[in-house]
Structures are given as structure tokens and as C-alpha cells.
Amino acid sequence: MKKPVSTTKGVPASQELPKARTYISGLDEVLRGGLPEGRTTLVSGGPGCGKSVLGLEFIYQGALNGEPGIFITFEESAAAVRNNARTLGWDLEKLEKEGRLFLMEGRVNSRVILSGDFNLKGLLAIIEGQARTMGARRVVLDSLDVILRLYNDLARESEELNTIYEWLYDKGLTSLITVKTFGDSGLSSRYSFLEFMSDCVILLDQRMLDQVATRRLRVLKYRGSGFGRNEYPCAITGDGFHLIPLSSMTLNSDSLGRKFSTGQPDFDEILGGGFSQGSSIILSGSTGTGKTTMACSTMLAACQRGERVLYINFEESERAMLENMLSPGIDLRPMVKAGLFRIIPGIPEAMGAEEHLLRFMSIIDEFKPDHLVVDAISSTRRMGSIQAAYEYLVRLGGSCKEKRITCFYINQTEGSHDLYDISGMGVSSFTDAIILLRFFDTGDQVRRQILVLKSRGTKHSSHYYEMMITDQGFELKPFRNVLGTLRSQQFEDRGEA
């Protein structure tokens, strides 16, 4: 009988590759389960891209989940690593005292290396003894290139690296090695052979997009396993490393929920009964057409039913928004005080799209809203690029749809009143309802006009209506009556009545 061909050293093709979970948000999904168990993973990247944080979280989260680990730092002191971990809310000292985590300094004086008597066998012996004592199967060698460069001898560096790799493989340790890259060419030629040697290679980088910093992660290779092959936005937040792959936004949400009232009977009627719970709606129009007024009026009605609303505002402060809404008679202050209406102001340029997304998703998980308003999605382009804004909205909308949260996307259009200039970023295709607002000129004044362009799953009106903002919110009136009045006035002016 013919033996199966091995796709990974020592692992038959018919056998599933054992994996060690990283417990890092989104990364296990991209890796299809985790890092290769008992094998070596290389993480490379420039300064500030998150190599050390990723490696330390791999050890820290493993220790919390019953998998002891060893972290060797060749660049920073152990005290510095502990202090850095505290900023992320990680108590390494507690885990060290419990014997679940071992933090070791691997820094060596360059004069010891230059004397010619130093090699890494002593370090490996310490790791082996500590791993045996703790029962550890996870090891991270952080900034290994720092100590290797002290040799200043490529042949010796290559020999030591090969020794480390073979030793880790023979001991069956799940290891992660981090090294620095320089420039945009990936690993420097000095250590390029590491990419061929390692069983899994992860590349990290930090770049600037329109003056906004953003991080990216890419899995270059993974022997014996499938993996996400795209480049993924990632971020380091107050609790660690996060990755949000677009592949997680699957089309597995349920059908739209029950209808709910907008609080305005005429608006409910032209929508075919109101909006659907869990749907996504675009309110699109130029500045001053009444988008925010319409959204806030609808959300006030939701709060009056006891439903919770989260309002992400990229346009104005909480105080300014609440005061401005008093003019059309929409007083949201009691709802804010009651904890039903929450406003989160944000400056798009303050951080990258992925950090904005993680921030708001964390708030959503904590607040658990029934409805979400983003005002305005046109501002998200200032997070770095149109592509970054698009991915932000797709991820946010997909997550909310799975949670059955109704999303209102306010979009400020520019230039012409083209019916097809709806979102400006290509997101209108995955929304369930589209409301267009615009101005029309009667000759002696400018009025507002509204059209329900799309309302998925409902029999909605396809007529234009006039929208009037009053001191009690807004009112709608059939546009054909307005047009008839205008024609009568024109006839009277010409003496043809």
C-alpha cells in the first residue's frame, strides 16, 4: 500500500495538523485554528508594528488557559516587559509566582561574545530545564536578531540559528521567534533563510495612509495548513493585539426582524410599515437636508419604547448635538440621562480605521444597543483612505447585523443630486433601505424633498414627498400636491387661471 505524501515534516497528508491556539482576537481564524503545534513560527516586522506584543500575548493568554509558557527577551529588561504588560492590563508577576509563566532576560554583553567563548547552548539548557519544571510547551524568543548580530559573523549567526531551530523541533516545543525587518523589502538578506526554515511565517508592518498610522498583518506561509492569504488590518488596544479579518463577516445572519415605527405615521406609511429590526439604512443627502433630524426623531421614538440607541458622531460634540436638536423640538437629554441614548463623539483622523472599529465594537458589546447611528459615514474617509473606510463600514455593519442591531448610516453627499450618488464608498449594495433627501427650487424658495429609493422586503412608496422641518420634528406631504400648487401659481402669474 502506498504511503501518503507528507505535506509537513513528520505529518502525513491524511492527518490533520495539530495546532496551538493563540487566543488572540481574530488571529486563530486567519491561521485556521492557531500556530503549528510543536513547530516554529517566525514573526517579522519593523519597529512599532507589534511583534513583541503578539509574542507576549501568545504566552500570556496560553498561561491563562492552562498552557504554561516561557518568554525570552533579548532586547528589553524583564522589568520593562512587566511594566509594558501592565499597560495592557496583564499581570505577569502573578502568573510567574504561580509557575505558569517564566520571563527571562537573554541579553548578553557583547564583549562576552567577541571573546569567542559564548554560544547559545547554555540558554537552551536553561529553557529545557524550565520547560520540564513548568510543563511548558510554548516558547517565545523575542528579538533574537539582537543577540545574533553581536557575533558580526554571518556564518556563525547561521550556525546558531540552525542549532536553535533543530533544538526546538527535537524538543517538540511550539515556538515563536520575532526578528526585525528594515525598509519595505521584508526580511533583510541577512536572515532571509529563516523564512524558508520556519513552518509558519507572519509578516507585520506599520504604514501611513494620508497621515493616519495603520498596522497590517499577513501570513506568508504555513506548511501543511490552509490560512487566510490576504493582508489584514490589526491594532493594539488597551487589552492587547486584535485582528478583524473581513472573512469573519459571513452572510449567516437571520432574516430581518419585526417592523418598528419611526414615530412619524406618514413616514411609516411610505416605508410600508416602518423600518425592520436588524436592518441597515442609509440616509443620504447634502448638508442641511434633514438627515440628522430624521435620524434623531426616529431614535427618540425608539427610546420612548424603552429601546437603547448608540449614536457615533463624527461631526459634532455631544453637547452641540443635543442643543441643536432642540430647535426642531427633539429633546434627547432625558433619554441620555435615563441611559437609553448614548452619544460617542469621534475624530476620524485620531486613529486608524481598525482602532476606531475595535473601540466602537467594544462599546457595542458593553452597551448592547438595539439601534446604531453613524453620523456621518462620509467622514470615515478621513480615517486613511476610501478602502479603509469601506472595510470599517463592512465590518461594523456585518457585526451589527449578526447581533440584530438596526444600523442607520448618515451620508453627506457632495455636488450634484444624482440618484446614484448614495454612499460614495460602494456600501449601498449591502444596505436594506435607502432614503434620499435633497433640495428643490420652487423659484422663490428652496424646499426639502424625500424619496424611499429602496426598502428590502416591503411594499414601499416610490413617490417623492416634501419634507418640512418644524418645531415638532418633521412632517411629510405628497410632492404631487406641491407640484400642482406650483403650477397653479405659475398659471395665475401669467393670467391663465
Secondary structure as GFF3:
##gff-version 3
##sequence-region A 1 497
A	DSSP	beta_strand	6	8	.	.	.	ID=ss1
A	DSSP	beta_strand	11	12	.	.	.	ID=ss2
A	DSSP	beta_strand	19	20	.	.	.	ID=ss3
A	DSSP	alpha_helix	27	30	.	.	.	ID=ss4
A	DSSP	beta_strand	35	36	.	.	.	ID=ss5
A	DSSP	beta_strand	40	45	.	.	.	ID=ss6
A	DSSP	alpha_helix	51	64	.	.	.	ID=ss7
A	DSSP	beta_strand	69	73	.	.	.	ID=ss8
A	DSSP	alpha_helix	78	86	.	.	.	ID=ss9
A	DSSP	alpha_helix	92	97	.	.	.	ID=ss10
A	DSSP	beta_strand	101	105	.	.	.	ID=ss11
A	DSSP	alpha_helix	110	114	.	.	.	ID=ss12
A	DSSP	alpha_helix	121	134	.	.	.	ID=ss13
A	DSSP	beta_strand	138	142	.	.	.	ID=ss14
A	DSSP	alpha_helix	144	149	.	.	.	ID=ss15
A	DSSP	alpha_helix	154	171	.	.	.	ID=ss16
A	DSSP	beta_strand	174	180	.	.	.	ID=ss17
A	DSSP	three_ten_helix	189	191	.	.	.	ID=ss18
A	DSSP	alpha_helix	193	197	.	.	.	ID=ss19
A	DSSP	beta_strand	200	209	.	.	.	ID=ss20
A	DSSP	beta_strand	212	222	.	.	.	ID=ss21
A	DSSP	beta_strand	231	237	.	.	.	ID=ss22
A	DSSP	beta_strand	240	243	.	.	.	ID=ss23
A	DSSP	three_ten_helix	246	248	.	.	.	ID=ss24
A	DSSP	beta_strand	259	260	.	.	.	ID=ss25
A	DSSP	alpha_helix	265	270	.	.	.	ID=ss26
A	DSSP	beta_strand	275	276	.	.	.	ID=ss27
A	DSSP	beta_strand	280	285	.	.	.	ID=ss28
A	DSSP	alpha_helix	291	304	.	.	.	ID=ss29
A	DSSP	beta_strand	309	313	.	.	.	ID=ss30
A	DSSP	alpha_helix	318	324	.	.	.	ID=ss31
A	DSSP	alpha_helix	333	337	.	.	.	ID=ss32
A	DSSP	beta_strand	341	345	.	.	.	ID=ss33
A	DSSP	three_ten_helix	348	350	.	.	.	ID=ss34
A	DSSP	alpha_helix	353	367	.	.	.	ID=ss35
A	DSSP	beta_strand	371	375	.	.	.	ID=ss36
A	DSSP	three_ten_helix	377	383	.	.	.	ID=ss37
A	DSSP	alpha_helix	386	402	.	.	.	ID=ss38
A	DSSP	beta_strand	406	412	.	.	.	ID=ss39
A	DSSP	three_ten_helix	428	430	.	.	.	ID=ss40
A	DSSP	beta_strand	433	441	.	.	.	ID=ss41
A	DSSP	beta_strand	446	455	.	.	.	ID=ss42
A	DSSP	beta_strand	464	470	.	.	.	ID=ss43
A	DSSP	beta_strand	473	478	.	.	.	ID=ss44
A	DSSP	alpha_helix	479	493	.	.	.	ID=ss45
###
